[in-house]
Amino acid sequence: MGGAIPHQFRKPPAAGACETWQVAADAMDGDVSTQTEETLYLASPGAILEQIAGVADSAETPIVVAHNPDLESLSHMLAGALAVFELAGDRWSRLSADGAKLTHFVRPRELG
């Protein structure tokens, strides 16, 4: 992911989310704060966006795991699949569908 090291990870309380995170974490270096969020379980794209907007401003690179089709719908809103976005402002709480710049984009089939 172009050297992006996550600083915070949010996931639903589902076993699959833990497995997904473990695959990603094995490919990265760094200590990541992990939070289980009940609201991410079967969350709508808007609810996922709210979770991202709730990330502390000190967390430069958050990762959120959620279920499809909702995460994919949010990615389409933000123009990505597995995507890294640069926040347009300086506060996660100000995140909107057009408030981030796509810096890295990877389709699932490119992950191997």
FIVEX-122202 format. One record per residue: y, z, x of N, C-alpha, C in turn; residue in one letter. Coordinates in pm, whole numbers, plus 50000, padded with zeros to 5 digits. Example, Ala and Ser with C-alpha at 12.3 -4.5 7.8 and 13.67 -1.06 7.14 Angstrom:
SITE_49431_50780_51319_49550_50780_51230_49670_50780_51320_A
SITE_49775_50708_51285_49894_50714_51367_50003_50787_51290_S
***
This chain:
SITE_49881_50000_50083_50000_50000_50000_50125_50000_50086_M
SITE_50120_49930_50194_50239_49912_50274_50293_50038_50336_G
SITE_50207_50137_50365_50253_50258_50429_50305_50363_50332_G
SITE_50302_50335_50202_50348_50432_50103_50246_50545_50095_A
SITE_50291_50666_50122_50205_50783_50113_50249_50863_49992_I
SITE_50159_50886_49896_50199_50958_49776_50233_51104_49807_P
SITE_50329_51156_49734_50370_51295_49750_50326_51380_49631_H
SITE_50298_51314_49519_50254_51388_49400_50161_51299_49320_Q
SITE_50056_51359_49267_49956_51288_49189_49942_51356_49055_F
SITE_49950_51280_48949_49930_51332_48814_49816_51256_48749_R
SITE_49728_51332_48682_49611_51270_48621_49578_51341_48490_K
SITE_49505_51269_48402_49455_51335_48281_49335_51422_48318_P
SITE_49291_51509_48225_49179_51598_48255_49043_51531_48238_P
SITE_49032_51404_48268_48906_51330_48253_48837_51313_48388_A
SITE_48703_51318_48386_48626_51304_48510_48655_51170_48577_A
SITE_48670_51064_48500_48698_50932_48557_48827_50929_48636_G
SITE_48926_51003_48591_49054_51009_48662_49036_51074_48799_A
SITE_48952_51178_48805_48925_51243_48933_48853_51147_49027_C
SITE_48759_51071_48974_48686_50975_49055_48778_50864_49105_E
SITE_48866_50815_49017_48963_50712_49056_49052_50763_49167_T
SITE_49102_50886_49152_49189_50943_49254_49115_50958_49386_W
SITE_48989_51000_49382_48916_51022_49507_48901_50892_49585_Q
SITE_48876_50781_49516_48867_50650_49582_48999_50618_49651_V
SITE_49110_50637_49580_49242_50609_49637_49275_50705_49751_A
SITE_49246_50833_49732_49278_50934_49833_49203_50911_49963_A
SITE_49080_50863_49952_49000_50836_50072_49063_50728_50159_D
SITE_49145_50643_50098_49209_50533_50172_49346_50571_50226_A
SITE_49392_50693_50202_49527_50735_50241_49522_50858_50330_M
SITE_49633_50877_50402_49653_50999_50479_49760_51081_50410_D
SITE_49761_51209_50432_49869_51292_50380_49820_51395_50279_G
SITE_49900_51497_50262_49872_51605_50168_49945_51575_50038_D
SITE_49873_51570_49927_49930_51530_49800_49918_51644_49700_V
SITE_50029_51680_49637_50029_51778_49529_49964_51714_49407_S
SITE_49865_51781_49348_49793_51725_49233_49816_51810_49109_T
SITE_49846_51743_48997_49866_51810_48870_49779_51744_48765_Q
SITE_49711_51825_48683_49639_51773_48568_49732_51785_48448_T
SITE_49751_51672_48380_49843_51666_48266_49767_51625_48141_E
SITE_49754_51718_48046_49685_51690_47920_49744_51569_47849_E
SITE_49876_51552_47858_49943_51443_47786_49908_51305_47841_T
SITE_49845_51297_47959_49806_51168_48013_49673_51119_47957_L
SITE_49599_51206_47889_49471_51164_47833_49497_51076_47711_Y
SITE_49457_50950_47720_49480_50850_47615_49629_50839_47581_L
SITE_49712_50847_47681_49858_50844_47663_49907_50702_47634_A
SITE_50013_50694_47557_50079_50566_47532_50159_50526_47656_S
SITE_50198_50399_47667_50281_50360_47781_50409_50445_47790_P
SITE_50468_50477_47677_50588_50561_47677_50562_50700_47730_G
SITE_50447_50757_47693_50412_50892_47742_50386_50891_47892_A
SITE_50325_50784_47943_50303_50771_48087_50437_50761_48159_I
SITE_50527_50680_48103_50661_50667_48161_50733_50801_48163_L
SITE_50716_50881_48057_50778_51014_48054_50721_51104_48163_E
SITE_50591_51094_48190_50530_51173_48298_50591_51135_48433_Q
SITE_50611_51006_48455_50671_50962_48581_50815_51011_48589_I
SITE_50886_51002_48478_51026_51048_48475_51035_51198_48500_A
SITE_50926_51272_48476_50926_51416_48496_50890_51459_48638_G
SITE_50866_51363_48726_50832_51395_48865_50955_51450_48936_V
SITE_50934_51550_49019_51044_51609_49096_51108_51503_49185_A
SITE_51239_51507_49196_51311_51409_49276_51272_51415_49424_D
SITE_51218_51527_49468_51176_51540_49608_51046_51463_49636_S
SITE_50974_51425_49532_50850_51347_49547_50886_51199_49553_A
SITE_50895_51146_49673_50937_51007_49690_50837_50907_49635_E
SITE_50708_50940_49640_50605_50846_49600_50503_50915_49510_T
SITE_50523_50915_49379_50423_50974_49290_50314_50872_49256_P
SITE_50196_50922_49223_50087_50839_49171_50047_50900_49037_I
SITE_50030_50814_48939_49986_50858_48807_49862_50777_48771_V
SITE_49756_50846_48734_49635_50781_48686_49629_50803_48536_V
SITE_49605_50695_48462_49593_50704_48317_49494_50597_48272_A
SITE_49465_50595_48143_49366_50504_48088_49427_50371_48048_H
SITE_49344_50269_48051_49381_50141_47994_49342_50139_47847_N
SITE_49410_50061_47765_49506_49957_47803_49648_50008_47826_P
SITE_49668_50139_47812_49804_50192_47816_49869_50184_47953_D
SITE_49793_50214_48059_49851_50204_48194_49881_50058_48227_L
SITE_49792_49970_48187_49817_49827_48208_49940_49781_48131_E
SITE_49956_49829_48008_50075_49794_47930_50202_49842_47998_S
SITE_50199_49964_48051_50314_50014_48125_50339_49929_48249_L
SITE_50233_49893_48319_50248_49808_48438_50312_49676_48402_S
SITE_50274_49620_48288_50337_49495_48244_50484_49518_48211_H
SITE_50514_49633_48152_50655_49666_48125_50735_49671_48255_M
SITE_50670_49724_48360_50736_49739_48489_50704_49623_48584_L
SITE_50620_49528_48538_50587_49405_48610_50485_49425_48721_A
SITE_50378_49502_48697_50278_49519_48800_50138_49544_48750_G
SITE_50043_49557_48841_49906_49596_48813_49885_49727_48888_A
SITE_49839_49717_49013_49847_49832_49103_49976_49805_49178_L
SITE_50076_49883_49150_50209_49848_49198_50281_49967_49258_A
SITE_50366_49938_49356_50455_50038_49414_50596_49996_49378_V
SITE_50670_50088_49320_50806_50060_49276_50905_50148_49351_F
SITE_51021_50094_49379_51132_50169_49438_51228_50203_49325_E
SITE_51255_50329_49308_51345_50375_49203_51486_50324_49228_L
SITE_51547_50269_49123_51682_50213_49137_51786_50323_49158_A
SITE_51768_50440_49100_51863_50549_49114_51808_50658_49205_G
SITE_51861_50777_49189_51818_50888_49274_51749_50999_49196_D
SITE_51715_50974_49070_51652_51075_48985_51537_51012_48906_R
SITE_51418_51073_48914_51307_51025_48834_51339_51034_48686_W
SITE_51417_51133_48647_51449_51153_48506_51529_51037_48448_S
SITE_51584_50952_48532_51662_50837_48485_51579_50708_48483_R
SITE_51449_50719_48508_51363_50602_48510_51357_50536_48373_L
SITE_51369_50406_48373_51354_50327_48251_51272_50204_48286_S
SITE_51237_50125_48186_51153_50008_48210_51218_49910_48307_A
SITE_51350_49908_48317_51416_49817_48411_51483_49892_48526_D
SITE_51441_50016_48551_51506_50099_48652_51430_50114_48782_G
SITE_51342_50018_48813_51266_50026_48937_51247_49886_48995_A
SITE_51237_49881_49128_51216_49754_49198_51072_49752_49249_K
SITE_51001_49646_49219_50865_49629_49266_50866_49599_49416_L
SITE_50797_49683_49496_50793_49661_49641_50655_49613_49688_T
SITE_50549_49649_49616_50413_49606_49651_50337_49582_49521_H
SITE_50254_49478_49520_50177_49443_49401_50037_49402_49444_F
SITE_49936_49465_49387_49797_49433_49418_49720_49422_49288_V
SITE_49651_49311_49272_49564_49295_49156_49431_49365_49185_R
SITE_49366_49422_49083_49240_49492_49106_49137_49410_49182_P
SITE_49128_49280_49156_49029_49196_49225_49058_49185_49375_R
SITE_49182_49215_49416_49218_49210_49557_49177_49336_49632_E
SITE_49136_49439_49559_49098_49566_49622_48955_49564_49674_L
SITE_48880_49465_49635_48748_49451_49692_48638_49481_49599_G
***
